[in-house]
Each structure stands twice: as C-alpha cells, then as structure tokens.
Amino acid sequence: MLQKSVMKHAGLAVCLTYMAFVAQAGVAEQPVGAAKSTAAGASGSKPSRQSPYTPDRFAGRAGLNYRLIWGVDSLSVRLVESGELVRFTYRVLDPAKAQVLSDKQAEAKMDDPKAGVSLVVPTMEKVGQLRQTSTPEAGRSYWTTFSNKGRRVKRGDRVDVVIGTFRANNLVVD
C-alpha cells in the first residue's frame, strides 16, 4: 500500500516538474484542434524563437564570419546518391567576396578527421568537375560535390571544406 502511494506521488511530482518547465520556457500546450497562437503571426510564419533542442549550425561567431568575410551563408553538407557523394551547398550574399568559391583554378577538398579521409571533386569525361564555377550572383545557391567512395564519411560526422583560401570548419553532415 505504501509503495502505491509513493508511486502516485512520484508521478505527480514528475507532472508538476514538467508543467513548471513548460511555464518557464514560455511554451503553452494546445489541444490538437486548437487555433494557432498569435505569436506565429497572421502570415503563418514561424515564431522567432528557436527550439533549445535544435543544434546550432555553427559554433560561436562562425556564421557571422562566413557572411562578413566570405559573403556566403546557409552552408550545409549532405550525403547524396546513397552516400556515394557528399554535396556542399552555400548561398551567396556578396558575389565579390564569394568569387573565391567559384574559382576554377582553386582546389576543392573535404577533410574528415574522424574517418581520416580527404575527399576530392570527381571529374567526369564529358561533364567535367561536379562543381559549379559560374560567376556568383547574390541570393543564389551553389554546390560542390565530393566523391565518397567507400562511404567513409557518414551522417553526423564533422567535416572541413577547403576551396582555395576559403575554409569552413566543423560542418555537420546531414
């Protein structure tokens, strides 16, 4: 009898702790059919507050560094073609600063210190390098593809992308 009473009070304590956490975080629970809160706005845009469980793309001021020095943002690294290729994408903000990334003469490579490999851009006979090297335009996204033969780079790994003098460290592979 005493154990049931203790278990009931422990469950109550967990519920109260959760409610206090939700109230402190400013998150209000809504029933399934409830209308959206006005915090999201009438336009349906997302609230400005980011979830505490979503990891930051870059550590510290790295994102600001990429925007101010290199003129790019929205850097991402993804596995494509069943993991045989790794695609690095970025969006150009300032074409003059981002010119380094589209230089045909600059060597592009991706280093994965954990796997101990350095991936290169594959070159195909009729297509050439799997890399966009056109003149950058503001607001457009560009990509570079790296060969991942043997699938050594895995999802969740942290990689460094080096293109000429540009270097992006600790990018997480999605």
Secondary structure, DSSP 8 states (H G I E B T S, - for coil): -HHHHHHHHHHHHHHHHHHHHHHHHT-----TT----GGG-TT----S---TTS--SSSTTHHHHIIIIISEEEEEEEEETTTTEEEEEEEES-TTGGGGGG-TTS-EEEEETTTTEEEE--EETTTEESB--S---TT-EEEEEEE-TT--S-TT-EEEEEETTEEEEEEEB-
